[in-house]
Amino acid sequence: MADALEAVVVFCMRLGASTFRTAVACIVAFAPAAVSAEEGFDTEHIFGFMIGSDVGNQGEREFQTQTTGRFGKGAGTYRALEHEVELEIVPLPNFRVEVGGTVALHDITGVPDIDDRRQFNFQGLSLDLRYRLLGREHAPFGMTIAAETHGDRIDEFSGAKGRMYGTNFTLAFDRELIPNFVIGALNLIYQPEWARFEVSGLSERSSTIGAAFAGMVRVRPDVLLGGELRYFRQYEGIGLGEFAGQALFVGPTAYVQLSEQSRLTLSWSTQAWGRPAGSGANLDLVNFERHQARIVFGINF
């Protein structure tokens, strides 16, 4: 059973940007026209790799699955996929809690500085806390602070076993540029990471800062289309020590409200520019991947 699941996942990971565009077109074409949109936007889940300032209403509960794929390094074959199952609740006004568990698949061959491996394992657990500081209904823009902490037994990039801990801090802003038609968003990101690898016994500390921009347009009452632009700088040490590399990712995002209770988000990003430290390359395929993709499905209950 595990071998069959792994084979299916590896096949899906081989799909490229053209398949993403075809999938979006099909979903938009067959999305139920009867689904009606509320006035304005609910930005909690409409973005792919970013977050909005909305956190849901008190008492809401949601089940969500999020699949993230990363493809391509400077040489060899690199495919990594994470599938996370999450439970979200809103116990208090403006405060959201999410707990999740992740399994990971790595298919790596001939990549410099990364051991070859083809494996499917339980990766780790996560806790995501979000608090909305400003709501768009009472302020010029929405603003939310988020902290997602994770503890892993598998390194998400190399697949090596060990103990990995990190927190993704995000300050999210969004604003309706044209009411009920166009919305823009900004995320400011800081990600400190700690890792101790089982086989080598080596310990590593790193940190990443970034800024991400997104715009979404309502093309149907139940469909939003847009894109995301994300820029990252990676450093050694959790305090932004020695510079390691930088990358700029650009790509499309689609959001579909499938029914009153269910939703789907699709996003694809390509590294448009990057540079590892001490190199004149036009892409940083040492610290980052060539392509990233994400599929998110959620349902209220």
C-alpha positions in Angstrom: 0.0 0.0 0.0 2.8 2.4 0.9 4.6 1.7 -2.3 1.5 2.3 -4.4 0.8 5.6 -2.6 4.4 6.7 -3.1 4.2 5.8 -6.8 1.1 7.9 -7.2 2.6 10.9 -5.4 5.8 10.8 -7.4 3.8 10.7 -10.6 1.8 13.8 -9.4 5.1 15.6 -8.6 6.2 15.2 -12.2 3.4 17.4 -13.4 4.4 20.9 -14.4 3.0 24.4 -14.8 0.9 23.5 -17.9 -1.0 20.9 -15.8 -1.6 23.6 -13.1 -3.1 25.9 -15.7 -5.3 23.2 -17.1 -6.5 22.2 -13.6 -7.4 25.8 -12.8 -9.3 26.2 -16.1 -11.3 23.0 -15.5 -12.1 24.0 -11.9 -13.3 27.4 -13.0 -15.3 26.0 -15.9 -17.1 23.5 -13.7 -17.4 25.4 -10.5 -21.0 25.5 -9.3 -22.5 28.8 -10.4 -25.1 28.6 -7.6 -22.5 29.5 -4.9 -22.9 33.1 -3.9 -20.2 35.3 -2.5 -20.7 37.5 0.6 -20.1 41.2 0.3 -16.4 41.9 0.4 -13.6 39.3 0.9 -12.8 36.7 3.4 -9.0 36.6 3.1 -8.4 33.7 5.6 -7.8 31.1 2.9 -7.8 32.8 -0.6 -4.0 32.9 -0.9 -1.7 30.0 -1.7 1.7 30.6 0.0 0.6 33.7 1.9 -2.0 34.5 4.6 -4.7 37.1 4.9 -5.7 39.1 7.9 -9.1 37.4 8.4 -9.1 34.6 11.0 -12.8 33.5 10.9 -15.7 34.0 13.3 -15.8 32.9 16.9 -17.0 29.3 17.1 -16.0 28.3 13.6 -14.3 24.9 13.0 -12.6 23.8 9.8 -10.8 20.7 8.5 -8.1 21.4 6.0 -5.6 19.4 3.9 -2.6 21.2 2.4 -0.2 19.6 -0.1 3.0 21.4 -0.9 5.5 20.3 -3.6 9.0 21.6 -4.2 10.9 20.7 -7.4 14.3 21.2 -9.0 17.8 22.0 -7.8 21.0 22.9 -9.7 21.7 19.3 -10.8 20.2 15.9 -10.5 16.5 15.1 -9.6 14.9 16.8 -6.7 11.2 16.3 -5.7 9.9 16.9 -2.2 6.2 16.8 -1.2 4.5 17.5 2.2 0.9 16.6 2.9 -0.5 18.3 6.1 -3.8 17.5 7.8 -5.0 20.4 9.9 -7.8 21.2 12.3 -8.7 24.9 12.8 -10.9 26.5 15.5 -11.7 30.1 16.5 -12.2 29.9 20.3 -12.2 33.7 20.9 -13.0 36.8 18.7 -10.1 37.6 16.4 -8.0 34.6 17.6 -7.5 31.4 15.6 -5.8 28.1 16.6 -4.7 25.4 14.2 -3.0 22.1 14.9 -1.6 19.8 12.2 0.4 16.7 11.3 2.5 16.2 8.2 3.8 13.3 6.2 6.6 13.8 3.6 7.9 12.2 0.5 11.4 12.8 -0.9 12.7 11.6 -4.3 16.3 12.9 -4.6 19.0 11.7 -6.9 22.3 13.3 -7.9 21.8 16.6 -6.1 25.1 18.1 -4.7 25.4 18.1 -0.9 22.2 16.1 -0.4 22.2 12.3 0.0 20.2 10.3 -2.5 16.9 9.0 -1.0 13.4 7.9 -1.9 11.3 7.7 1.1 7.8 8.3 2.6 7.7 9.2 6.3 5.8 10.9 9.0 7.5 14.3 9.3 6.1 16.2 12.3 3.5 18.3 14.1 2.7 22.0 14.0 0.8 24.6 16.0 -0.4 27.8 14.2 -1.7 30.8 16.3 -3.1 33.9 14.7 -4.5 37.1 16.2 -6.2 39.8 14.2 -5.1 43.2 15.4 -7.1 45.3 12.9 -10.2 44.5 10.9 -10.8 46.0 7.5 -14.4 46.9 8.5 -13.1 49.4 11.1 -9.7 50.3 9.8 -8.0 51.3 6.5 -6.5 47.8 6.2 -6.6 44.5 8.0 -3.6 43.4 10.1 -2.9 40.0 11.7 0.1 38.5 13.5 0.8 34.8 13.1 3.2 32.3 14.7 3.4 28.8 13.3 5.7 26.5 15.4 6.7 23.1 14.1 8.7 20.1 15.4 9.9 17.6 12.9 11.8 14.3 12.8 12.5 14.6 9.0 14.2 17.6 7.4 11.7 19.1 5.0 14.4 19.9 2.4 16.8 17.0 2.5 14.7 14.2 4.0 17.4 13.5 6.6 16.4 12.2 10.0 17.0 14.3 13.1 15.3 16.9 15.3 14.1 20.0 13.7 12.3 23.0 15.3 11.3 26.3 13.9 8.7 29.1 14.0 7.3 31.1 11.1 6.4 34.6 12.2 4.2 36.5 9.8 2.8 40.0 9.9 -0.1 40.1 7.4 -1.8 43.1 5.9 -4.6 43.3 3.3 -6.9 45.9 1.8 -9.7 45.9 -0.7 -8.4 48.0 -3.6 -11.8 47.9 -5.4 -14.6 46.9 -3.1 -15.7 43.3 -3.6 -13.6 43.1 -6.8 -9.8 43.5 -6.1 -7.9 42.8 -3.0 -4.2 43.2 -2.2 -2.1 41.7 0.5 1.4 42.1 2.1 3.2 39.6 4.3 6.4 40.3 6.3 8.2 37.1 7.3 10.8 35.9 9.8 11.6 32.2 10.1 14.3 31.0 12.6 15.2 27.2 12.3 17.1 24.8 14.5 18.2 21.3 13.3 20.3 18.4 14.7 20.9 15.6 12.3 20.8 12.0 13.5 23.5 10.3 11.3 26.1 13.1 11.3 25.3 14.5 14.7 25.8 18.0 13.2 23.7 21.0 14.4 22.6 23.8 12.2 20.8 27.1 12.8 19.4 29.3 10.1 17.0 32.1 9.5 15.0 33.5 6.6 13.4 36.9 6.2 11.1 37.8 3.4 8.3 40.0 2.0 5.4 38.8 -0.1 2.8 40.6 -2.2 -0.4 39.3 -3.7 -3.4 40.5 -5.7 -6.6 38.7 -6.3 -9.5 39.6 -8.6 -13.1 38.3 -8.3 -13.9 36.9 -11.8 -17.1 35.1 -10.7 -19.0 35.3 -7.4 -17.3 32.0 -6.3 -13.9 32.3 -8.1 -10.8 34.5 -7.5 -7.8 34.6 -9.7 -4.5 36.4 -9.1 -0.8 36.0 -8.3 1.8 36.1 -5.6 5.4 37.6 -5.6 7.7 36.5 -2.7 11.2 37.6 -2.0 13.4 35.7 0.6 16.9 36.2 2.1 18.5 33.3 4.0 21.2 33.6 6.7 23.2 31.3 8.9 22.3 31.5 12.5 18.9 32.5 13.9 19.9 36.1 14.4 20.5 36.9 10.6 24.2 36.1 10.7 26.2 35.3 7.6 24.2 35.8 4.4 23.6 32.6 2.5 21.4 33.4 -0.5 18.3 35.1 -1.9 15.4 34.2 -4.2 12.4 35.8 -5.9 9.3 33.6 -6.6 6.5 34.6 -8.9 3.4 32.6 -9.8 -0.4 32.4 -10.2 -3.1 31.6 -7.6 -6.7 30.5 -7.9 -9.4 30.2 -5.3 -12.7 28.5 -5.8 -15.6 28.4 -3.3 -16.9 24.9 -4.1 -19.9 25.1 -1.8 -21.0 27.0 1.3 -18.9 24.7 3.4 -16.0 23.7 1.1 -13.2 25.6 -0.8 -10.1 24.9 -2.9 -6.9 27.0 -3.4 -4.3 26.2 -6.1 -0.9 28.0 -6.3 2.3 27.6 -8.4 5.5 29.7 -8.0 8.7 29.7 -10.1 12.0 31.1 -9.0 12.4 34.1 -11.3 15.6 35.3 -9.9 18.1 34.4 -7.2 21.7 34.3 -6.1 23.6 32.2 -3.6 26.3 34.0 -1.6 29.6 34.2 -3.4 28.1 33.3 -6.8 27.2 35.1 -9.9 24.3 32.7 -10.8 20.9 34.0 -11.8 19.1 31.5 -9.6 19.7 30.3 -6.0 19.2 26.5 -6.3 21.4 25.8 -3.3 19.1 27.3 -0.6 15.8 27.3 -2.6 13.9 25.2 -5.2 13.2 26.0 -8.8 9.4 25.5 -8.5 6.9 25.3 -5.7 3.3 24.3 -5.8 0.5 24.1 -3.3 -3.1 22.7 -3.2 -5.3 23.5 -0.2 -8.8 22.0 0.4 -10.9 22.9 3.4 -14.4 22.3 4.7 -16.4 23.8 7.6 -18.2 21.5 10.0 
